Amino acid sequence: MIKYLQFLLTFLFCSIFALKANSQIEIDARYVILQDHLSGEILYEKDADEKIYPASMTKIMTAIVTFDLLKKGETSLDEEIVISEKAWRMSQSGYSSMFIMLNDKVTVEELLKGIIIVSGNDACLALAEGLSGTEEDFVNLMNLKAEELGLENTNFGNSSGINDPNNYSTVRDILIMSRYMIENYPEYYTYFKETTFTWDRTGGDPITQGNRNPLLYKKIGADGIKTGFLEVEKYSLAASMLSGERRLTSVSSGFKTKNSRSRESIRLLNWGFRKFDTVKVAIKNEPFANLKVWLGKKNEVQAVINKNIYLTVPKRMKKTIKAAIEYNGPIEAPIMKGDVIGTLNVYLNNELTETVDLLSNEEVKRSNIFSRLLRSFNYLVWGDV
């Protein structure tokens, strides 16, 4: 027989289309996107798929490729890289720099901080050459990673984002790689919230520089990510902000001034927190329900799902979300851990929006012959399984 376990959860709700339709804010930038990190819901967008020159936001991918190499064991934070003349000259050319010196040995971690905190173009080139032999080979890794992440409108021409017509992206693609980095490399993402970096091997006095991200100094929960500037695009910013357990991330380009970049980004992020809530429906591998078992050594089996389910909903629209478990039960033993034992159906406004498999979180062995006979007899007589 089919049994339904229905869990009626009353909290804030609206559909994806309503989310966008109710966006009542205008941001003074040419290209904008705002996302809830946990649910992945896009809360606001404007020309998010139009091509931009990402400038120093390119360094997000430079960092990701390096983090991948660290994860694979192909480099280490304390690996020393010898600074080439080409990288050193970059530090003397007027671009944002870490101010590395020719033939110095600088660790991967120091170069990462020089890239992430002070946007050093010299550090980008040095790291690319040190890890891949040439910047061109490192950029190939960047483009392969872009393909892996499904960045359909992105191509990297260098590791730093300085003027190159072949270095382009969209605010949506930059959002995708930003979310990927935050999700997969939390241990390295902490570099992005550091506000100062001092480099003492400059050939002169130590140089202390502040993080280029203006939101870090506002004490509003911002902890990343990256600014950018090119004359053609003006000012840009990928920004991420925490409030409790919620995280919102925005990417915007085409701000006219530094002040508007800071002001409008804060306004957008605060709007997202103020207008919407994120609700947890189910967590990956966290016990969700106990389902009845037939002829097993246990009468119930613990059910889990293999993904997180969050919903981002407008605060002013209280509706009903229904999460219904459907299974053919009771489930006959034996049951192996990981077996599909049912489905979880999630409804928004009585419309099915997602169906995921329910998996057994444990092994349930078949009971012995005497227990099976007794239970079968009870069922025949009393109808009690």
C-alpha positions in Angstrom: 0.0 0.0 0.0 1.0 3.6 -0.5 1.6 5.6 2.7 2.1 9.3 2.9 3.8 11.1 5.7 3.0 14.8 5.3 4.8 17.5 7.1 3.0 20.8 6.9 5.6 23.5 7.4 4.1 27.0 7.7 6.6 29.7 6.8 7.4 32.3 4.2 6.9 31.4 0.6 6.6 32.5 -3.0 7.5 31.0 -6.4 10.7 31.7 -8.4 8.7 33.9 -10.8 7.2 35.9 -7.9 10.7 36.4 -6.4 11.8 38.3 -9.6 8.5 40.0 -10.2 8.5 41.5 -6.7 12.0 42.9 -7.0 11.4 46.5 -6.2 14.9 48.0 -6.2 17.0 49.8 -8.8 20.7 49.6 -8.5 22.9 52.3 -10.2 25.2 49.9 -12.1 25.0 48.6 -15.6 25.2 44.9 -14.7 24.0 43.3 -11.4 23.1 40.0 -9.9 22.2 39.0 -6.3 22.0 35.4 -5.0 21.1 33.6 -1.8 24.1 31.3 -1.2 22.3 28.4 0.5 19.3 28.1 -1.8 21.0 29.3 -5.0 18.0 31.5 -5.6 18.6 34.6 -7.8 16.9 37.5 -5.9 17.7 40.3 -8.4 19.4 40.6 -11.8 20.0 43.3 -14.4 21.7 42.4 -17.7 23.5 39.6 -15.9 24.5 37.8 -19.1 25.9 40.8 -21.0 29.6 40.6 -21.7 31.9 42.6 -19.3 35.6 43.0 -18.8 36.0 41.7 -15.3 39.2 43.5 -14.4 40.6 42.3 -11.1 37.6 40.1 -10.5 39.5 37.8 -12.8 41.7 37.1 -9.7 38.9 35.0 -8.2 39.6 32.3 -10.9 43.3 32.7 -10.4 42.7 31.9 -6.7 40.4 29.0 -7.5 43.0 27.3 -9.8 45.6 27.7 -7.1 43.3 26.2 -4.5 42.6 23.3 -6.8 46.4 22.7 -7.1 46.7 22.9 -3.3 43.9 20.3 -2.9 45.5 18.0 -5.4 48.9 18.2 -3.6 50.5 19.7 -6.7 51.8 22.6 -4.7 51.8 23.7 -1.0 51.4 27.0 0.8 55.1 27.1 1.7 56.4 26.3 -1.8 58.8 29.0 -2.8 58.6 30.7 -6.2 61.5 32.6 -7.7 60.4 36.0 -9.0 61.1 36.5 -12.7 62.1 39.8 -14.4 58.7 39.9 -16.1 56.8 39.6 -12.8 59.1 42.1 -11.1 58.6 44.7 -13.9 54.9 44.3 -13.4 55.4 45.7 -9.9 57.2 48.7 -11.3 54.6 49.6 -14.0 52.0 51.5 -12.0 49.5 48.6 -11.6 48.2 47.4 -8.3 51.1 45.6 -6.9 52.5 43.5 -4.0 55.9 45.0 -4.8 57.9 41.8 -5.1 61.6 41.9 -6.0 63.6 40.3 -8.8 64.9 36.9 -7.9 63.3 36.9 -4.5 61.8 33.6 -3.3 58.2 34.1 -2.3 55.9 31.4 -1.0 52.6 30.5 -2.6 50.7 31.7 0.5 52.4 35.1 0.4 51.6 35.5 -3.3 48.0 34.4 -2.7 47.7 37.1 0.0 49.3 39.6 -2.3 46.7 38.8 -4.9 43.6 38.5 -2.7 44.2 41.3 -0.2 46.0 44.0 -2.3 45.1 42.9 -5.8 48.8 42.5 -6.8 49.1 42.0 -10.6 52.8 41.2 -10.1 51.8 38.5 -7.6 49.4 37.0 -10.2 52.1 36.7 -12.8 54.6 35.3 -10.4 52.2 32.7 -9.1 51.1 31.7 -12.7 54.7 31.3 -13.8 55.7 29.5 -10.7 52.9 27.0 -10.8 52.6 26.4 -14.5 55.9 27.5 -16.1 54.3 30.3 -18.1 51.3 32.5 -17.6 49.8 31.2 -20.8 49.8 27.6 -19.4 48.2 28.8 -16.2 45.5 30.7 -18.1 44.7 27.4 -19.9 44.0 25.9 -16.5 41.7 28.9 -15.8 39.7 28.4 -19.0 39.5 24.6 -18.3 38.1 25.4 -14.9 35.6 27.9 -16.4 34.4 25.1 -18.7 34.1 22.7 -15.8 32.0 25.2 -13.9 29.7 25.8 -16.9 30.8 29.4 -17.4 29.3 29.8 -20.9 30.2 33.4 -21.5 33.7 33.6 -20.0 37.2 33.5 -21.4 40.4 34.4 -19.6 43.3 36.0 -21.4 45.6 36.6 -18.4 45.8 35.8 -14.7 45.3 39.4 -13.4 42.5 41.0 -15.4 44.5 43.9 -16.8 43.6 45.2 -20.3 43.0 42.3 -22.7 40.0 42.1 -25.1 40.2 38.3 -24.7 39.6 38.5 -21.0 35.8 38.7 -20.6 33.0 37.3 -18.5 29.5 38.2 -17.2 28.3 39.0 -13.7 26.4 35.7 -13.6 29.5 33.7 -14.4 31.5 35.6 -11.8 28.8 34.8 -9.3 29.0 31.1 -10.2 32.7 30.9 -9.6 32.5 33.0 -6.4 29.9 30.6 -5.0 32.0 27.7 -6.0 35.0 29.1 -4.2 33.1 29.9 -1.0 31.5 26.5 -1.0 34.5 24.4 -1.7 37.4 26.3 -0.2 36.2 27.9 3.1 39.7 27.4 4.6 41.2 29.7 2.0 38.3 32.0 1.6 39.2 33.5 4.9 42.1 35.4 3.1 39.4 37.5 1.4 38.3 39.2 4.7 41.8 40.3 5.8 42.0 44.1 5.7 45.7 44.7 5.5 48.8 43.2 4.1 52.4 44.2 4.8 55.3 43.2 2.5 58.8 43.9 3.9 61.0 42.7 1.0 60.4 45.6 -1.3 64.0 46.8 -1.7 63.2 49.6 0.7 60.8 50.2 3.6 58.0 47.7 4.3 54.8 48.6 2.5 51.4 48.1 4.2 48.3 48.2 2.0 44.6 47.8 2.8 42.2 45.5 1.1 40.5 47.1 -1.9 37.1 45.9 -0.8 35.3 48.9 0.8 32.6 46.7 2.4 35.1 45.0 4.8 35.4 48.2 6.8 31.7 48.8 7.3 31.2 46.1 10.0 28.1 44.8 8.3 29.1 41.1 7.9 30.9 41.4 4.6 33.8 38.9 4.3 34.8 39.1 0.5 35.2 39.1 -2.4 36.9 41.3 -5.0 36.9 44.7 -6.6 37.8 45.7 -10.1 38.4 48.7 -12.3 39.0 49.3 -16.0 38.4 52.5 -17.8 35.9 50.8 -20.1 33.8 49.2 -17.3 34.5 51.7 -14.6 34.1 50.2 -11.1 33.0 46.7 -10.3 32.6 44.6 -7.1 31.9 41.0 -6.2 30.7 41.1 -2.6 29.6 38.5 -0.1 27.9 39.2 3.2 26.8 37.0 6.2 23.9 37.7 8.5 23.5 34.8 11.0 23.5 31.6 8.9 22.4 33.4 5.8 24.9 34.5 3.1 24.1 36.7 0.1 26.5 37.3 -2.7 26.3 40.1 -5.3 28.3 40.9 -8.4 28.0 44.3 -10.1 29.8 46.1 -12.8 29.6 49.6 -14.3 29.4 51.7 -11.2 30.4 55.3 -12.1 32.4 56.0 -8.9 34.1 54.3 -6.0 31.5 55.8 -3.7 28.5 54.5 -5.7 30.2 51.0 -5.9 30.2 50.9 -2.1 26.9 52.5 -1.5 24.9 50.6 -4.0 26.4 47.2 -3.2 25.5 47.7 0.5 22.0 48.8 -0.5 21.5 45.7 -2.7 22.8 43.3 0.0 20.7 44.9 2.8 17.6 44.8 0.5 18.1 41.1 0.0 18.3 40.4 3.7 15.4 42.7 4.5 13.0 41.4 1.9 13.7 37.7 1.9 14.3 34.8 4.3 16.0 31.4 3.7 14.2 28.4 5.1 15.8 25.0 5.7 13.6 22.1 4.4 16.1 19.2 4.7 19.9 18.8 5.1 22.0 16.3 3.3 22.5 13.1 5.3 20.6 14.5 8.3 17.8 12.0 9.4 14.6 13.3 8.0 12.0 10.6 9.0 11.6 7.0 10.2 9.8 4.7 7.8 8.1 1.4 8.8 9.8 -1.9 8.1 8.3 -5.3 7.5 9.9 -8.5 8.7 13.1 -6.7 9.9 15.1 -6.8 13.1 14.0 -3.2 13.5 10.5 -1.9 13.0 11.7 1.4 11.4 14.4 2.6 9.1 16.0 6.0 9.2 15.6 8.0 5.9 17.9 10.7 4.6 18.4 12.7 1.4 21.7 13.2 -0.5 21.4 17.0 -1.0 20.5 20.2 1.0 17.1 21.7 0.3 16.7 25.4 1.2 14.0 27.8 0.0 14.4 31.6 -0.2 11.1 33.3 0.3 9.8 36.9 0.6 9.1 37.9 4.1 5.7 39.6 3.4 4.2 36.6 1.6 3.3 33.9 4.2 2.1 30.8 2.4 2.3 27.1 2.9 5.1 24.7 1.9 4.3 21.0 2.0 7.0 18.4 2.1 5.4 14.9 1.6 7.1 11.6 1.9 5.9 8.9 -0.4 6.8 5.2 -0.1 5.6 1.7 -0.7 5.4 0.5 2.9 6.0 -1.0 5.1 9.4 -1.6 3.5 10.4 -5.3 3.5 13.7 -6.2 5.0 16.6 -6.7 4.3 17.5 -3.1 3.6 21.0 -2.0 2.8 22.4 1.4 3.7 21.9 3.7 0.7 18.9 1.9 -0.8 16.2 4.1 -2.3 13.2 3.6 0.0 10.9 6.4 -1.1 10.7 10.0 -2.4 10.5 13.4 -0.8 8.2 15.7 -2.8 8.4 19.5 -2.1 5.4 21.6 -3.1 5.2 25.4 -3.4 1.7 26.8 -3.5 0.4 23.2 -4.2 2.8 22.9 -7.2 5.5 20.2 -7.2 8.9 22.0 -7.4 11.3 19.2 -6.5 11.4 15.5 -6.0 14.4 13.7 -4.4 15.1 10.1 -3.5 14.9 9.1 0.2 17.7 6.8 1.1 18.2 4.3 3.9 20.6 5.7 6.5 21.2 2.3 8.0 21.2 -1.5 7.3 18.2 -3.4 8.6 18.6 -7.2 8.5 15.8 -9.7 8.1 14.4 -11.0 11.4 14.7 -14.8 12.2 12.1 -17.3 11.0 10.3 -17.4 14.3 9.9 -13.6 14.5 8.7 -13.5 10.9 6.1 -16.2 11.5 4.8 -14.5 14.6 4.6 -11.1 12.9 2.9 -12.7 9.9 0.4 -14.4 12.2 -0.3 -11.1 14.0 -0.9 -9.4 10.7 -3.3 -12.0 9.5 -5.2 -11.9 12.8 -5.0 -8.4 13.9 -3.9 -6.5 10.8 -0.9 -5.2 12.7 2.4 -5.1 10.9 
